[in-house]
Amino acid sequence: MKLNPREKALLEEQKKNKKMRNRYILVGVIVLILAALVIVVNSSLFDNGFAALQVGSDKCTLAEANYEYQSAYMQIANTYGQYGLIDNSKPLNQQTCMFDPNGGTWHDYFLDTAETNLKQKVALYNAAKAAGYTELTEEEQADIDATMESFKLYGSSYGYTLDGYLIALFGQGNNEKTVRSSMMKEKIINRYLNDQYESYSYSDAEKDAYYDEHADEMNKVEYLYVFIPGTADEAAGLDEAAAMAAAGETARTIVADSSGQEDLFRAAVSAATATEPTETSGSVSGFLSSYEGDVTADQLKPGTVFAHETSGGWHAVYVLGVDDNHYNGVSVRHILVKAVDEDGDGTYSDEEKQAAYDAVLAIQEEWLAGEATEDSFAALANEKSEDAGSNTNGGLYENIYKGQMVQEFSDFCFADHKSGDYGIVYGENAQYAGYHLIYFVGADGELYSRVLADNAMRSEEYNAFVEAAMEPYTAVRRSMWRYVGKDKTE
């Protein structure tokens, strides 16, 4: 049938409209696909739906990787932030990491740490589940709830929703669900590992044998030393070689003038350097390594004195003796009265110290005026001591070992007291200064050498256990790994 011109034009218009409709449909489909992609990319589906790291058969999401990356970053920032190791004004992939001998960046360091931690978390969580550690305790759940509530409150003070704050804190993809999951695994792993550590047990004979085998690593050399710098001094006309020679001569003069006596060594140091020697201690093995060539193991006796050339100068060293840690831990009760920095200048004046001393002396007089027994001392400690660590248990500290307390407190504990002895000592550390009224209970704790051996044996067995749990696992970085820590590199 032949179409007339009008019918032919109408047919052509219909064909044209059909093509336009198909084109609009195609464009609409593309728009819908793009919109869906935008939604996915800007949601946690993108971060939690694809693997960033595969550990064995377990797939770790980008959110989990960011959680570990950010946790590692926060640990370094909190520990070393005051030293300015990280410049927050620059991307982490443009800053050299001081912990990397090969000069890698901080970004590389946190990526490697995140990989290691994820591998360990997967391995140990699987081991914990296999051992029956599948549920949180009520205390663990309450702790996570409290932590999440603190995140919510702290974030809201800065205008964040909870999930928004968790993204800021732990990286893209994280939210309440993912963070709770990470914390849950950490709680279960920690309980599993703690139970494993506590399960190890050794006899006294085993501890003694281990200590004897590792005596050089555990015995402590106590010694005095002074450092004489060998720095070039243009004003004195000394180049570096001449300065080092002069430092060596000074060190040898101190040694010669000491005649193997502590008081003479101290006097010689004072005369030659106008300073006091430093008193310190270290392991026998470390000491012999540091002063190799100038002293041997059989010379580590009181009165041994020698000079040693080191980087940038010389040491003059006086050996006080070797502590083999064969002493019992002691138990004491104490009452602390803190000095008050009334003027807020960061120091304690004589008057402020005197006020604290008067207060603790009054407590001592009150105790002596009463029954003056250990029980009555304990009652006063609960009532009057300002030490939050012991003022609910009668001021009791058990199994104290040398160096555990502030120096003056420790000196009292190991001054060969008998049960019932008491005294007042002044002590000062970074947190407070104050006077301690101490009641000596007794020296009936475990031999410290056995405590050290027990700790070392537990650590060795524990580390071997963790390594064995991780050994079957390998970690492989997947495509999403490129986005880990991305907000720290832009």
Long-range contacts (C-beta under 8 A, 24 or more apart in sequence): 44-173, 44-174, 44-175, 44-178, 46-173, 47-172, 47-173, 47-174, 47-480, 48-173, 48-178, 50-478, 50-479, 50-480, 51-478, 51-479, 51-480, 52-477, 52-478, 52-480, 52-481, 52-483, 52-484, 53-115, 53-118, 53-119, 53-475, 53-476, 53-477, 53-478, 53-481, 54-475, 54-476, 54-478, 55-118, 55-119, 55-122, 55-123, 55-473, 55-474, 55-475, 55-476, 56-122, 56-123, 56-472, 56-473, 56-474, 58-122, 58-126, 59-478, 60-118, 60-122, 61-173, 61-178, 61-480, 62-172, 62-173, 62-480, 62-481, 62-483, 62-484, 63-170, 63-171, 63-172, 63-173, 63-174, 63-175, 63-178, 64-118, 64-178, 64-182, 65-114, 65-118, 65-480, 65-481, 65-484, 66-170, 66-171, 66-172, 66-173, 66-174, 66-484, 66-485, 67-170, 67-171, 67-174, 67-178, 67-179, 67-182, 68-113, 68-114, 68-117, 68-118, 68-121, 69-110, 69-111, 69-113, 69-114, 69-171, 69-484, 69-485, 69-488, 70-169, 70-170, 70-171, 70-485, 71-117, 71-170, 72-109, 72-110, 72-113, 72-114, 72-117, 73-110, 73-485, 73-488, 74-169, 91-488, 91-489, 91-490, 92-485, 92-488, 92-489, 93-488, 93-489, 107-485, 107-488, 107-489, 110-485, 110-488, 111-481, 111-484, 111-485, 114-484, 114-485, 115-475, 115-477, 118-475, 119-470, 119-473, 119-475, 120-466, 120-470, 121-185, 121-186, 121-189, 122-473, 123-469, 123-470, 123-472, 123-473, 124-189, 124-192, 124-193, 124-466, 124-469, 124-470, 125-185, 125-188, 125-189, 127-192, 127-469, 128-188, 128-189, 128-191, 128-192, 129-188, 131-192, 133-188, 133-191, 133-192, 134-188, 136-184, 136-187, 136-188, 137-191, 140-184, 140-187, 140-188, 140-191, 143-187, 144-180, 144-183, 144-184, 144-187, 147-183, 148-176, 148-179, 148-180, 151-179, 171-484, 171-485, 171-487, 172-483, 172-486, 172-487, 193-462, 193-466, 196-462, 196-465, 197-458, 197-462, 200-457, 200-458, 200-461, 200-462, 202-453, 202-454, 202-457, 204-450, 206-457, 207-449, 207-450, 207-453, 207-454, 207-457, 208-449, 208-450, 208-453, 210-453, 210-456, 210-457, 211-325, 211-449, 211-450, 211-452, 211-453, 214-453, 214-456, 215-284, 215-324, 216-283, 216-284, 216-285, 216-288, 216-297, 217-283, 217-284, 217-285, 218-283, 218-325, 218-449, 218-452, 218-453, 218-456, 219-283, 219-284, 219-322, 219-323, 219-324, 219-325, 220-281, 220-282, 220-283, 220-284, 220-322, 220-323, 220-325, 221-281, 221-282, 221-283, 221-284, 221-287, 221-300, 221-319, 221-321, 221-322, 222-279, 222-280, 222-281, 222-319, 222-320, 222-321, 222-322, 222-323, 223-279, 223-280, 223-281, 223-287, 223-317, 223-318, 223-319, 223-320, 224-262, 224-265, 224-266, 224-269, 224-277, 224-278, 224-279, 224-317, 224-318, 224-320, 225-277, 225-278, 225-280, 225-315, 225-316, 225-317, 225-318, 226-254, 226-269, 226-273, 226-275, 226-277, 226-278, 226-315, 226-316, 227-310, 227-313, 227-314, 227-315, 228-272, 228-273, 228-313, 228-314, 228-315, 228-316, 229-312, 229-313, 230-312, 230-313, 230-314, 231-312, 231-313, 244-309, 244-313, 244-314, 247-313, 247-314, 248-307, 248-309, 248-314, 250-314, 250-316, 251-307, 251-308, 251-314, 251-315, 251-316, 252-307, 254-307, 254-316, 255-305, 255-306, 255-307, 255-316, 258-305, 258-318, 260-303, 260-304, 260-305, 261-303, 262-302, 262-303, 262-318, 262-320, 265-305, 265-316, 265-318, 268-316, 269-316, 277-316, 277-318, 279-320, 281-323, 284-322, 291-315, 291-317, 295-319, 323-402, 324-449, 325-447, 325-448, 325-449, 325-452, 326-447, 326-448, 326-449, 327-402, 327-414, 327-443, 327-447, 327-448, 328-443, 328-444, 328-445, 328-446, 328-447, 328-448, 329-398, 329-399, 329-400, 329-401, 329-443, 329-445, 329-446, 329-448, 329-451, 330-399, 330-400, 330-413, 330-414, 330-440, 330-441, 330-442, 330-443, 330-445, 331-396, 331-397, 331-398, 331-399, 331-400, 331-441, 331-442, 331-443, 331-444, 331-445, 332-396, 332-397, 332-400, 332-413, 332-438, 332-439, 332-440, 332-441, 333-374, 333-377, 333-378, 333-381, 333-390, 333-394, 333-395, 333-396, 333-397, 333-438, 333-439, 333-441, 334-381, 334-385, 334-387, 334-390, 334-395, 334-397, 334-409, 334-436, 334-437, 334-438, 334-439, 335-360, 335-363, 335-377, 335-380, 335-381, 335-384, 335-385, 335-387, 335-395, 335-436, 335-437, 336-385, 336-386, 336-387, 336-391, 336-434, 336-435, 336-436, 337-363, 337-384, 337-385, 337-386, 337-434, 337-435, 337-437, 338-386, 338-432, 338-433, 338-434, 339-432, 339-433, 339-434, 339-435, 348-428, 348-433, 353-426, 353-433, 356-433, 356-434, 356-435, 357-424, 357-426, 357-435, 359-435, 360-424, 360-434, 360-435, 360-436, 360-437, 361-424, 363-437, 364-422, 364-424, 364-437, 367-437, 374-420, 374-439, 374-441, 377-422, 377-439, 386-434, 395-439, 396-441, 398-445, 399-445, 399-446, 399-451, 400-445, 401-445, 401-448, 401-451, 402-448, 408-436, 409-436, 409-438, 412-436, 412-438, 412-440, 413-438, 413-440, 417-443
